[in-house]
Amino acid sequence: MNIFENIKKQLHVDKELVIVFLLVAITGFIFHFVTNQRAFLSFFYLPILLGAYLYGKRYAVFSALLSVIIVGSIAYFIPDKLNLDADNSEFSKWLDIATWGGFLMITGYLMGHLYEKKESAIREVKQTYQGIIEMLSIVIESVDSHTQSHSYRVSVISEMIAKQLNCNEIETENIRVAALLHDIGKIGVSADVLRKVGVLSETERQQMKKHTDNAADILKPLGSKVLDLLPIILGHHERVDGEGYYNASGEEIPLGARIIAVADVYDALTTDRPYRKAFSPMQAKEEINKNAGSQFDAMVVEAFNLVFLKLEAESPLLPARKLVS
């Protein structure tokens, strides 16, 4: 570690702690000027509870300690300002402060502990959820061997486009996960249809079209979090001109679905298939641009164009596109 990194580490400021301390300091400032100081002592619980809820027990306990120091300092240096007890004796005053401070510290610790337990439980649920998603994406790839790692690559491209469009963190994550699962409905499609090299018959095309409906049947039992993804998954084969699976058009189609539509086609075009060789990235980009405003949302295509160079620069990090015989 060089000298500059050392200085940076020493100057690092814990912003969360500063925020909580500021709240305590403001409360202490007001406390100094109020008349009924006994009643106002309860207000010190507010920054403690906020610190516990937002940041955990460490911040809550530090805030409680700072509160005790502020009130104790006023009691010691400006004794006439602090009137807490009925008989105004010195012993009663300090006993009141000690009792109040003890409850404040215990409250901060316990509330912070509960917050951390809640956060730990949420992290475990997220890890379980993510594990289920990853497992399902592997199942998808095993069903359709011609598109190995396709869902993963589509999820990466979709996430890049979503960020370019300034989607918030939750929207971007939903789009990324929906992209991982966009082909999950293929589990219910005949393997012969999925692996057919020639042109699909009308019956086979109808069976293939049902893979978005199959996705809804598969994902519904997973609960409310996954249900948020269904409109995106169901709409990823829609066209903005209304000629898609369900004839939705324009902004009737969820933004996530419009994003995945571009990412899905780009990856499909640049992947070798038994019935054709892969397009070059530039050829695939030109094909997508040619269909902007008809098949694809022009705004999404514009965002795709902006991330295209970055996408190709990062392509060695993605699983290789393979031809499976």
C-alpha positions in Angstrom: 0.0 0.0 0.0 1.6 3.3 -1.1 1.6 6.6 0.9 -1.5 8.0 -1.0 -3.6 4.9 -0.2 -2.5 5.2 3.5 -3.6 8.9 3.6 -6.9 8.1 1.9 -7.6 5.3 4.4 -6.8 7.6 7.3 -9.0 10.4 5.9 -11.9 8.0 5.3 -15.1 9.3 6.8 -17.9 7.0 7.9 -20.8 9.0 6.4 -23.5 7.0 8.1 -22.0 7.7 11.5 -21.7 11.4 10.7 -25.4 11.5 9.7 -26.5 9.8 13.0 -24.2 12.0 15.1 -25.5 15.1 13.3 -29.1 14.1 14.3 -27.9 13.6 17.9 -26.1 17.0 17.9 -29.3 18.7 16.6 -31.4 17.1 19.3 -28.8 18.1 21.9 -28.8 21.7 20.6 -32.6 21.9 20.9 -32.4 20.3 24.3 -30.1 23.0 25.5 -32.8 25.7 24.9 -36.0 23.9 26.0 -37.6 24.6 29.4 -39.0 21.2 30.2 -35.8 19.2 29.8 -37.1 16.1 31.6 -39.8 15.6 28.9 -37.4 16.4 26.0 -35.0 13.7 27.1 -37.3 11.2 25.3 -36.5 12.9 22.0 -33.0 11.5 22.1 -34.6 8.1 21.3 -35.4 9.3 17.8 -31.9 9.5 16.4 -31.1 6.3 18.2 -34.0 4.4 16.7 -33.2 5.9 13.2 -29.6 4.9 13.5 -30.6 1.3 14.6 -33.2 1.0 11.8 -31.0 2.4 9.0 -27.5 1.3 9.9 -27.5 -1.3 12.8 -26.5 -1.6 16.4 -23.0 -0.1 16.1 -24.3 3.2 15.0 -27.2 3.1 17.5 -24.9 2.5 20.4 -22.5 5.2 19.4 -25.4 7.6 19.0 -26.7 6.7 22.5 -23.2 7.2 23.9 -22.9 10.6 22.2 -26.4 11.6 23.6 -25.3 10.6 27.1 -22.1 12.7 26.7 -24.1 15.7 25.5 -26.6 15.6 28.4 -23.8 14.8 30.9 -21.7 17.7 29.7 -24.6 20.1 30.1 -25.3 18.7 33.6 -21.7 19.1 34.6 -20.7 22.4 32.9 -24.0 24.3 33.0 -25.7 22.7 36.1 -28.3 25.5 36.3 -29.6 24.6 32.8 -30.6 21.0 33.7 -33.6 20.5 35.9 -34.5 16.9 35.9 -35.7 15.9 39.3 -38.3 17.2 41.7 -36.1 18.1 44.7 -33.3 19.4 42.4 -30.6 17.4 44.4 -27.3 16.6 42.8 -27.6 12.9 43.5 -31.1 12.6 42.0 -30.0 14.5 38.9 -27.1 12.2 38.1 -29.2 9.1 39.0 -31.8 10.3 36.5 -29.1 10.8 33.8 -27.5 7.4 34.5 -30.9 5.6 34.4 -32.0 7.4 31.2 -28.5 6.8 29.6 -28.6 3.1 30.5 -32.1 2.7 28.9 -30.9 4.6 25.9 -27.9 2.4 25.3 -29.9 -0.8 25.8 -32.6 0.4 23.4 -30.0 1.3 20.8 -28.3 -2.1 21.1 -31.5 -4.2 21.1 -33.1 -2.3 18.2 -29.8 -2.4 16.2 -29.5 -6.2 16.9 -33.1 -6.8 15.6 -32.2 -4.7 12.5 -29.1 -6.8 11.8 -31.1 -10.1 12.3 -33.7 -8.8 9.9 -31.0 -7.9 7.3 -29.3 -11.2 7.7 -32.7 -13.0 7.1 -33.3 -10.9 4.0 -29.8 -11.7 2.7 -30.4 -15.4 3.2 -33.7 -15.1 1.3 -32.0 -13.2 -1.5 -29.3 -15.9 -1.7 -31.9 -18.6 -1.8 -33.9 -16.8 -4.5 -30.7 -16.1 -6.5 -29.8 -19.8 -6.2 -33.2 -20.9 -7.5 -32.9 -18.4 -10.4 -29.4 -19.7 -11.3 -30.6 -23.3 -11.1 -33.6 -22.6 -13.3 -31.4 -20.9 -15.9 -29.2 -24.0 -16.0 -32.3 -26.2 -16.5 -33.3 -24.0 -19.4 -29.9 -24.4 -21.1 -30.1 -28.2 -20.6 -33.5 -28.3 -22.3 -32.3 -26.4 -25.4 -28.7 -27.4 -26.0 -28.5 -25.2 -29.2 -28.5 -22.1 -27.0 -25.8 -22.9 -24.4 -25.3 -19.9 -22.1 -27.7 -17.9 -24.2 -29.8 -16.8 -21.2 -26.8 -15.7 -19.3 -25.5 -13.6 -22.1 -28.9 -12.1 -22.7 -29.1 -11.2 -19.0 -25.7 -9.4 -19.2 -26.6 -7.5 -22.4 -30.1 -6.6 -21.0 -28.5 -5.3 -17.8 -26.1 -3.1 -19.7 -29.0 -1.6 -21.8 -31.1 -1.0 -18.7 -28.3 0.9 -17.0 -27.8 3.0 -20.2 -31.5 3.9 -20.0 -31.0 4.9 -16.3 -33.3 2.3 -14.9 -33.2 2.2 -11.2 -31.5 -0.6 -9.2 -34.7 -2.6 -8.7 -35.8 -2.3 -12.3 -32.4 -3.3 -13.6 -32.2 -6.3 -11.3 -35.7 -7.4 -12.4 -34.7 -7.1 -16.0 -31.5 -9.0 -15.4 -33.3 -11.9 -13.7 -36.2 -11.9 -16.2 -33.6 -12.2 -19.0 -32.1 -15.2 -17.2 -35.5 -16.8 -17.2 -36.9 -15.6 -20.4 -36.8 -19.0 -22.1 -37.9 -21.1 -19.1 -41.1 -21.9 -20.8 -39.2 -24.1 -23.3 -39.2 -26.7 -20.5 -42.8 -27.4 -21.7 -41.9 -27.5 -25.4 -41.2 -30.8 -27.2 -37.5 -31.5 -27.6 -38.1 -32.4 -31.3 -39.5 -28.9 -31.9 -36.7 -27.2 -30.1 -34.0 -29.1 -32.0 -35.6 -29.2 -35.4 -33.3 -27.9 -38.1 -35.8 -27.2 -40.8 -38.8 -24.8 -41.0 -41.4 -25.3 -38.2 -44.9 -26.4 -39.2 -47.8 -24.2 -38.1 -48.6 -26.6 -35.3 -45.0 -26.5 -34.2 -44.9 -22.8 -34.3 -48.0 -22.6 -32.1 -46.3 -25.0 -29.6 -43.2 -22.8 -29.6 -45.3 -19.7 -29.1 -46.7 -21.2 -25.9 -43.4 -21.2 -24.2 -44.1 -17.7 -22.7 -47.4 -19.0 -21.3 -45.5 -22.1 -19.9 -43.2 -19.7 -18.1 -46.1 -18.2 -16.2 -47.2 -21.7 -15.1 -43.7 -22.6 -14.0 -42.9 -19.4 -12.1 -46.2 -18.5 -10.4 -45.6 -21.0 -7.5 -42.4 -19.2 -6.6 -44.3 -16.2 -5.1 -44.8 -12.5 -5.4 -41.2 -11.5 -6.1 -41.1 -13.7 -9.2 -44.6 -12.5 -10.3 -43.1 -9.1 -10.9 -41.0 -10.6 -13.6 -43.9 -12.3 -15.5 -45.0 -9.3 -17.6 -41.4 -8.9 -18.8 -41.0 -12.6 -19.6 -44.4 -12.8 -21.3 -43.7 -9.7 -23.4 -40.2 -10.4 -24.7 -41.5 -11.7 -28.1 -43.7 -8.7 -28.6 -43.0 -6.2 -31.4 -43.6 -2.5 -31.0 -45.6 -2.5 -34.3 -48.1 -5.0 -32.6 -47.2 -8.0 -34.7 -45.8 -10.1 -31.8 -47.2 -13.1 -29.9 -50.0 -11.2 -28.1 -50.3 -8.2 -30.5 -49.3 -5.7 -27.8 -47.6 -2.6 -29.2 -45.5 0.4 -28.2 -45.4 1.2 -24.5 -48.1 -1.5 -23.8 -45.0 -3.7 -23.8 -43.1 -3.5 -20.5 -39.7 -1.7 -20.9 -37.9 -4.8 -19.6 -39.5 -6.9 -22.3 -38.5 -4.4 -25.0 -34.9 -4.5 -23.7 -34.7 -8.3 -23.6 -36.2 -8.5 -27.1 -33.1 -6.6 -28.5 -30.6 -8.5 -26.3 -32.2 -11.9 -27.2 -32.1 -11.3 -31.0 -28.6 -9.9 -30.9 -27.2 -12.9 -29.1 -29.2 -15.3 -31.3 -27.9 -13.7 -34.4 -24.3 -13.8 -33.2 -24.5 -17.5 -32.2 -23.8 -20.4 -34.5 -26.8 -22.6 -35.2 -27.0 -25.9 -37.1 -29.0 -24.3 -39.8 -26.8 -21.1 -40.3 -23.5 -19.6 -39.3 -23.4 -16.7 -36.8 -23.6 -13.1 -38.0 -20.7 -10.9 -37.1 -21.5 -8.5 -34.3 -21.6 -5.6 -36.8 -24.0 -7.5 -39.0 -26.2 -8.3 -36.1 -26.2 -4.6 -35.0 -27.2 -3.5 -38.5 -30.0 -6.0 -38.5 -31.3 -4.7 -35.2 -31.1 -1.1 -36.3 -32.9 -1.9 -39.6 -35.9 -3.1 -37.5 -35.9 -0.2 -35.0 -39.4 1.2 -34.8 -41.1 -1.9 -36.2 -39.8 -5.0 -34.3 -37.8 -3.1 -31.7 -38.3 0.0 -29.6 -36.2 2.8 -31.2 -35.2 4.1 -27.8 -33.9 0.7 -26.7 -32.0 0.3 -29.9 -30.4 3.7 -29.4 -29.3 2.6 -25.9 -28.0 -0.7 -27.4 -26.0 1.2 -29.9 -24.4 3.2 -27.1 -23.3 0.1 -25.2 -22.4 -1.9 -28.3 -18.6 -1.1 -28.2 -18.4 -1.9 -24.5 -20.4 -5.1 -25.1 -17.9 -6.3 -27.7 -15.0 -5.3 -25.5 -16.3 -7.4 -22.7 -17.3 -10.4 -24.8 -14.3 -12.5 -23.8 -15.7 -12.4 -20.3 -18.9 -14.1 -21.5 -19.3 -17.8 -22.0 -18.4 -18.7 -25.6 -21.1 -19.1 -28.2 -21.1 -22.7 -29.4 -22.4 -24.7 -32.3 -24.0 -27.9 -31.0 -24.5 -30.6 -33.5 
